């Protein structure tokens, strides 16, 4: 007989929770909050530490960040789920990623729940309580079963006498199991079926579709548009009442054989059984959107809530219920792109697009590991002297199978996944190393290297330390380095950005505001930040010869920059006319195909050696 496992206790003041996040601020915030709520909290700063902590003392629940260095949350979860000793520990993922790809992946590897950052502490608490209730329910059922078996074993000789009492105990146990099963299969707020019960219902529909080829059903995936505004403005208590009111409103649109389930904070799913064709599902979606045009009466408020609806038609071609739910979710995200209160029917091309993005993300992660990136250098020319002033470092990706992949394709994915941070550090180190070699080879030239800092990279708490380390490793004098920053990066958190910019200026690193004119363009903030350079976006430069408005914008930017004692760099200089116009406007520097396309390292070095003159 195998040794009996110790009985877990899931009471709040006895439950042990392991919080895994490489962000110390997140660890402190969650630890303090959950400790105040009566939980026993342990912390882990990375995946390896988390696995050691779990082996030492099994927690009752794990809050697991996905994006971590060396070992991400997906890998940690897979290791736990592959170990029989830790398989049953519920894992709630915490991540800033909110795409359908990430959700599907999180649940497919065994995650119990999924919370997106920035998270609401109240939501985290509710989801933790729900998971602990579910674990407590399973533990209680096991305990009841164990106790019953022991009674039967110990009282065999007294069976006749205890028969009536035993029957009563069985009845009570069944009632308890029914109550516990209801908790396990239903949403605690609305009483609707939860994800687990929904999957069972979908499985039943698929079984019928396999037996009856003509049988069709539809899955509607609903997500409330801008529900966060309700919570932020009216509070979570009112938000809960809104969710209940939405559930009631949706239920009024359904027939008796339909199933309405709640999947997440503001996500619902509907199974419409035995439809004739797609028009039945579309008409139901229209009815729902029309019904939600009527405001919800919540306390003293009239609350308007729209929903985006994804529709997938279920038939015998589906093998698993999760697949049709996934397709409905994909269609819902397509509906959201159309605006509020729209529906979209799933098409296979949508899944292909998602799979392509997933493959791109996978390849991008491998590219970071395998160092598949390289740099091109685009010359920056002084419009006053016509001589070279420096280069802008531009990252490129040579995929081992697909070849060159455009930055316009992989940079947004890198930004979304956070991979832009390690890529950005690699770019900075490589650019500084190359620049130092040019300083040594061409000491007679006073050049600079411009390197872009992404928004996420700019927000890294250790950015200054990393820049210092790179300059020390490459031995590059900081005066040769210019960092290009977008308006979004500094405007999102002006105070902290200003402190960081002061630290960079103290190191004599030049600072440039990239793509000026396309973002906030706040003059008051621009005055406070004391930047060295404004970079005019190419969208203005390309039209200055024909578009009076673009020319006036460029003139205004130049005037502003000169008043603030800043240089101006014009992107997209394509023609001799551009060159002459920009020089006449008093713009300091330009870059574009008129001078040279982005060059590889050897070509850039030859460019320096040839000393071109315009």
TIGUGU-671766 format. One record per residue (C-alpha): residue in three letters; z, x, y. Coordinates in steps of 0.1 Angstrom, whole numbers, padded with zeros to 4 digits, always signed. Each point is the difference from the previous one (the first is absolute). Layout:
residues N
alaZXY...
end
This chain:
residues 614
unk+0000+0000+0000unk-0010+0014+0034unk+0029+0006+0025unk+0007-0029+0023unk-0012+0006+0036unk+0027-0004+0027unk-0002-0034+0017unk-0014+0002+0035unk+0018-0018+0028unk-0023-0013+0027unk+0027-0013+0024unk-0008+0012+0036unk+0031+0022+0004unk-0007+0016-0034unk-0038+0004-0001unk-0013+0035+0003unk-0032+0005+0020unk-0021+0032+0002unk-0020+0003+0032unk-0029+0025-0002unk-0018+0010+0032unk-0011+0033+0014unk+0007-0013+0035unk+0037+0007+0008unk+0001-0027+0027unk-0010-0026-0025unk+0026+0013-0025unk+0027-0002+0026unk-0010-0035+0013unk-0002-0015-0035unk+0031+0017-0013unk+0021-0011+0029unk-0013-0035-0001unk+0004-0005-0037unk+0034+0017-0001unk+0012-0024+0026unk-0012-0028-0022unk+0022+0012-0029unk-0024+0020-0021unk+0006+0034-0014unk-0028+0022+0013unk-0014+0033-0011unk-0029+0018+0017unk-0029+0022-0011unk-0023+0018+0024unk-0029+0004-0025unk-0013-0010-0034unk+0015+0029-0020unk+0034-0006+0015unk-0003-0037-0008unk-0008+0006-0037unk+0030+0023-0003unk+0023-0026+0017unk-0012-0027-0024unk+0006+0022-0030unk+0035+0008+0012unk+0011-0036+0006unk-0024-0030-0005unk-0001-0021+0032unk-0002-0037-0001unk-0030+0000+0024unk-0023+0026+0016unk-0015-0002+0035unk-0030+0023-0003unk-0022+0014+0028unk-0037+0004-0011unk-0012+0027+0024unk+0020+0032-0008unk-0011+0036-0003unk-0005+0017-0035unk+0008-0032-0020unk-0008-0034+0015unk+0018-0032-0008unk-0027-0012-0024unk+0006+0031-0022unk+0038-0004+0001unk-0003-0036-0010unk-0024+0008-0029unk+0024+0026-0013unk+0029-0025+0001unk-0020-0027-0017unk-0011+0023-0028unk+0036+0008-0008unk+0018-0026-0022unk+0033+0010+0016unk-0012-0009+0035unk-0028-0025-0007unk+0022-0030+0010unk+0011+0014+0034unk-0017-0022+0027unk-0020+0020+0025unk-0008-0014+0035unk-0027+0020+0018unk+0004+0008+0037unk-0032+0011+0018unk-0020-0002+0032unk-0031-0007-0020unk-0009-0037-0002unk-0034-0003-0015unk-0007-0020-0031unk-0008+0032-0019unk+0036+0012+0006unk+0015-0033-0011unk-0021-0002-0032unk+0009+0036-0009unk+0037-0005+0007unk+0003-0030-0023unk-0023+0014-0026unk+0023+0030-0007unk+0031-0021-0003unk+0013-0005+0035unk+0023-0031+0004unk-0007-0006+0036unk-0019+0015+0030unk+0013+0003+0036unk-0022+0013+0028unk+0012+0021+0029unk+0012-0005+0026unk+0024-0021-0021unk+0025-0026+0011unk+0034+0008-0013unk+0007-0037-0007unk-0032-0001-0021unk+0011+0031-0019unk+0034-0015-0006unk-0014-0033-0013unk-0025+0017-0024unk+0028+0023-0013unk+0023-0031-0006unk-0029-0018-0018unk-0006+0029-0023unk+0037+0005-0007unk+0004-0038-0007unk-0029+0003-0024unk+0016+0030-0018unk+0033-0018-0001unk-0017-0031-0015unk-0015+0021-0028unk+0033+0018-0006unk+0019-0033-0002unk-0025-0014-0025unk+0004+0031-0021unk+0037-0002+0002unk+0001-0036-0009unk-0023+0006-0030unk+0022+0029-0011unk+0032-0020+0003unk-0016-0028-0020unk-0010+0023-0029unk+0034+0015-0001unk+0016-0034-0002unk-0023-0010-0029unk+0007+0032-0018unk+0038-0001+0004unk+0005-0037-0007unk-0022-0006-0031unk+0030-0012-0021unk+0009-0024+0027unk-0035-0013+0006unk+0007-0036-0010unk+0030-0002+0023unk-0017+0017+0029unk-0033-0017-0004unk+0005-0026+0026unk+0014+0025+0025unk-0029+0023-0007unk-0025-0027+0006unk+0015-0006+0034unk-0001+0037+0008unk-0037+0001-0009unk-0006-0029+0023unk+0018+0017+0028unk-0018+0032-0007unk-0033-0017+0002unk+0009-0016+0032unk+0010+0034+0014unk-0032+0015-0012unk-0020-0027+0016unk+0018+0006+0033unk-0005+0038-0003unk-0036-0004-0010unk-0006-0022+0030unk+0014+0027+0022unk-0021+0026-0017unk-0033-0021+0002unk+0004-0015+0035unk+0002+0010+0036unk+0035-0002+0013unk-0009-0013+0035unk-0026-0027-0008unk+0007-0007-0036unk-0037+0005-0007unk-0013+0020-0031unk+0001+0037+0007unk-0025+0027-0011unk+0012+0002-0035unk-0003-0038-0007unk-0034+0000+0018unk-0013+0027-0024unk+0011-0022-0029unk-0018-0030+0014unk-0031+0020+0006unk+0001+0013-0035unk+0001-0036-0013unk-0031-0009+0022unk-0018+0031-0014unk+0008-0010-0036unk-0015-0034+0006unk-0031+0015+0017unk-0005+0021-0031unk+0001-0031-0023unk-0020-0022+0024unk-0030+0018+0015unk-0006-0027+0027unk+0036+0001+0012unk+0004+0014+0035unk+0031+0005+0022unk+0005+0016+0034unk+0026+0023+0014unk+0007-0001+0038unk+0018+0029+0015unk+0016-0009+0033unk+0015+0023+0026unk+0015-0013+0032unk-0016+0014+0031unk+0023+0019+0024unk+0031-0013-0016unk+0019+0031+0011unk-0001-0014+0036unk+0021-0030-0012unk+0027+0023-0015unk+0000+0023+0030unk+0001-0027+0026unk+0021-0028-0017unk+0020+0020-0025unk+0000+0002-0038unk+0020-0032-0005unk-0026-0020+0018unk-0026+0020-0018unk+0014-0011-0034unk-0001-0036+0012unk-0036+0004+0010unk-0008+0014-0035unk+0016-0031-0016unk-0019-0023+0023unk-0033+0018-0008unk+0008-0004-0037unk+0006-0037+0004unk-0032-0004+0021unk-0020+0018-0026unk+0015-0021-0028unk-0012-0031+0018unk-0036+0012-0003unk+0002+0004-0038unk-0004-0022-0030unk+0026-0004-0027unk-0017+0024-0024unk-0004+0028+0026unk+0025+0029+0002unk+0014+0014+0033unk+0018+0033-0002unk+0016+0024+0025unk-0008+0036-0005unk+0015+0018+0030unk+0015-0005+0034unk-0030-0020+0014unk-0024+0000-0030unk-0007-0031-0022unk-0023-0006-0029unk-0015-0033-0012unk-0015-0007-0034unk-0025-0029+0001unk-0007-0011-0036unk-0031-0016-0015unk-0024+0002+0030unk-0037-0009-0002unk-0013+0029+0021unk+0008+0023+0029unk-0003-0029+0025unk+0033-0015-0013unk+0019+0032+0008unk-0017+0003+0034unk+0008-0036+0010unk+0037+0006-0010unk+0001+0031+0022unk-0015-0020+0029unk+0026-0027-0006unk+0028+0025+0002unk-0012+0016+0032unk-0005-0034+0015unk+0035-0011-0010unk+0015+0031+0015unk-0015-0008+0034unk+0029-0024+0004unk+0030+0019+0014unk+0030+0005-0022unk+0032-0015+0015unk+0027+0026-0004unk+0032-0007+0018unk-0010-0002+0037unk-0033+0018-0005unk-0036-0010-0007unk-0013+0028-0022unk-0037+0005-0006unk-0009+0019-0032unk-0035+0007-0013unk-0008+0015-0034unk-0028+0022-0012unk-0011-0011-0035unk-0018+0020-0027unk-0016-0020-0028unk-0008+0012-0035unk-0015-0022-0027unk+0016+0004-0034unk-0021-0001-0032unk-0003+0015-0034unk-0013+0033+0014unk+0035+0010+0012unk+0021+0018-0026unk+0033+0002+0019unk+0017-0023+0025unk+0008+0030+0022unk-0038+0005+0004unk-0007-0034+0015unk+0031+0003+0022unk-0013+0034+0012unk-0034-0015+0008unk+0015-0029+0020unk+0021+0026+0019unk-0031+0021+0008unk-0018-0031+0013unk+0030-0009+0021unk-0002+0034+0018unk-0037-0007+0006unk+0010-0033+0015unk+0025+0017+0023unk-0028+0022+0014unk-0018-0032+0012unk+0030-0011+0021unk+0027-0026-0003unk-0002-0031-0022unk-0030+0011-0021unk-0008-0001-0037unk-0022+0023-0020unk-0013-0004-0036unk+0002+0032-0021unk-0031+0018-0009unk-0003+0030-0023unk-0012+0022+0029unk+0034-0004+0016unk+0016+0016-0030unk-0026+0027-0001unk+0009+0008+0036unk+0037+0001-0008unk-0007+0022-0030unk-0021+0023+0021unk+0028+0003+0025unk+0024+0007-0028unk-0023+0027-0015unk-0004+0015+0035unk+0038+0002+0004unk+0003+0016-0034unk-0027+0025+0007unk+0015+0007+0034unk+0034+0008-0015unk-0017+0023-0025unk-0019+0016+0029unk+0032+0008+0017unk+0014+0016-0032unk-0033+0019-0008unk-0007+0011+0037unk-0035-0016+0001unk+0000-0001+0038unk-0016+0025+0024unk-0004+0003+0037unk-0029-0001+0024unk+0003+0012+0035unk-0018-0016+0029unk-0004+0022+0031unk+0015-0011+0033unk-0019+0013+0030unk+0011+0006+0036unk-0023-0022+0021unk+0008+0023+0030unk-0011+0033-0015unk-0021-0012-0028unk+0019+0022-0024unk+0020-0007-0031unk+0036-0010+0005unk+0012-0008-0035unk-0004-0022-0030unk+0012-0032-0014unk+0010+0002-0037unk-0014-0030-0020unk+0011-0007-0036unk-0027-0006-0027unk+0002-0010-0036unk-0023+0012-0028unk+0007-0023-0030unk-0007+0019-0033unk-0021-0029-0013unk-0011-0020+0030unk-0006+0029+0023unk+0006-0004+0038unk+0021-0030+0009unk+0000-0011+0037unk+0032+0004+0020unk-0006-0036+0011unk+0005-0010-0036unk+0030+0021-0011unk+0020+0005+0032unk+0010-0037+0003unk+0011+0000-0036unk+0020+0032+0006unk+0016-0016+0030unk+0009-0032-0020unk+0015+0019-0029unk+0018+0027+0020unk-0022+0028-0016unk-0011+0008+0035unk+0033+0019+0005unk-0006+0027-0027unk-0037+0001+0009unk+0009+0005+0037unk+0024+0028-0008unk-0027+0017-0021unk-0026-0004+0029unk+0025+0015+0025unk+0007+0030-0022unk-0036+0006-0009unk-0011-0003+0036unk+0027+0023+0013unk-0009+0026-0027unk-0036-0001+0009unk+0007+0002+0037unk+0022+0031-0005unk-0028+0017-0019unk-0023-0007+0029unk+0025+0013+0025unk+0002+0032-0019unk-0038+0003-0004unk-0009-0010+0036unk+0029+0010+0022unk-0023-0001+0031unk-0003-0038-0002unk+0028-0023+0012unk-0006-0030-0023unk+0022-0029-0012unk+0000-0021-0032unk+0005-0038+0003unk+0017-0018-0029unk+0005-0037-0003unk+0035-0014-0008unk-0001-0034-0016unk+0024-0028+0010unk+0021+0004-0032unk+0000+0038+0002unk+0012-0003+0036unk+0029-0021-0011unk+0013+0024-0027unk+0035+0012+0009unk-0007+0035-0012unk-0033+0004+0019unk+0013+0027+0024unk+0014+0021-0029unk-0033-0002-0018unk-0020+0011+0030unk+0024+0029+0006unk-0003+0010-0036unk-0038-0001+0000unk-0002+0020+0032unk+0024+0026-0015unk-0020+0002-0033unk-0034+0003+0017unk+0014+0022+0029unk-0021-0021+0024unk+0012+0001+0036unk+0008-0036+0009unk-0020+0003+0033unk-0032-0001-0022unk+0010-0034-0015unk-0008-0034+0015unk+0013-0032-0017unk-0020-0032+0005unk+0022-0032-0001unk-0011-0036+0002unk+0014-0025+0026unk+0013-0021-0029unk+0022+0029-0012unk+0018+0005+0033unk+0001-0036+0012unk+0016-0015-0031unk+0032+0019+0007unk-0003+0014+0035unk+0035+0016+0002unk+0000+0018-0033unk-0037+0011+0007unk+0010+0014+0033unk+0027+0021-0015unk-0024+0013-0026unk-0026+0008+0026unk+0026+0020+0020unk+0008+0021-0031unk-0037+0007-0005unk-0005+0009+0037unk+0030+0023-0003unk-0019+0019-0026unk-0031+0003+0023unk-0021-0022-0023unk-0026-0019+0019unk-0001-0038-0003unk-0030-0022+0002unk-0002-0038+0000unk-0028-0010-0023unk-0025-0029+0004unk+0014-0008+0035unk-0012-0034+0012unk+0000-0018-0034unk+0037-0007-0003unk+0029-0008+0023unk-0010+0024+0028unk+0032-0007+0018unk+0001+0021+0032unk+0038+0000+0003unk+0005+0014-0034unk-0029+0025+0005unk+0018+0013+0031unk+0033+0005-0020unk-0015+0018-0029unk-0015+0030+0019unk-0029+0006-0023unk-0025+0028+0006unk-0032-0018-0009unk-0016-0034-0001unk-0028-0005-0026unk-0025-0027+0009unk-0012-0020-0030unk-0037+0004-0009unk-0005-0038+0004unk+0001+0005+0038unk-0021+0032+0001unk-0029-0014-0020unk-0008-0027+0025unk+0007+0018+0033unk-0038+0005+0007unk-0008-0037-0003unk+0033-0019+0004unk+0015+0000+0035unk+0033-0014-0013unk+0004+0029-0025unk-0008+0025+0027unk+0026-0016+0023unk+0026+0002-0027unk-0007+0037-0006unk+0002+0007+0037unk+0034-0018+0002unk+0013+0020-0029unk-0011+0033+0015unk+0016-0009+0034unk+0032-0010-0017unk+0001+0032-0021unk-0006+0022+0031unk+0028-0017+0019unk+0023+0007-0030unk-0013+0036-0001unk-0015-0006-0035unk-0032+0013-0015unk-0026-0024-0014unk-0019+0004-0032unk-0030-0023-0007unk-0009-0008-0036unk-0035-0010-0011unk-0021+0023+0024unk-0034-0006-0016unk-0026+0007+0027unk-0008+0023+0029unk+0004-0030+0023unk+0035-0006-0014unk+0008+0037+0006unk-0012-0001+0036unk+0017-0033+0008unk+0033+0010-0014unk+0000+0034+0017unk-0008-0017+0033unk+0029-0024-0005unk+0024+0030-0002unk+0007-0003-0037unk+0015+0033-0013unk-0012+0001-0036unk-0024-0017-0024unk-0008-0002-0037unk-0029-0016-0018unk-0032+0005-0018unk-0017+0013+0032unk+0020+0031-0005unk+0005+0001-0038unk+0009-0022-0030unk+0033+0008-0018unk-0004+0034-0016unk+0014+0016-0031unk+0022+0030+0005unk-0028+0026-0004unk-0023-0019+0024unk+0028-0004+0025unk+0007+0037-0001unk-0037+0007+0005unk+0000-0024+0029unk+0028+0020+0017unk-0018+0033-0007unk-0033-0013+0016unk+0018-0010+0032unk-0023-0030+0009unk-0004-0009+0037unk-0009-0034+0015
end
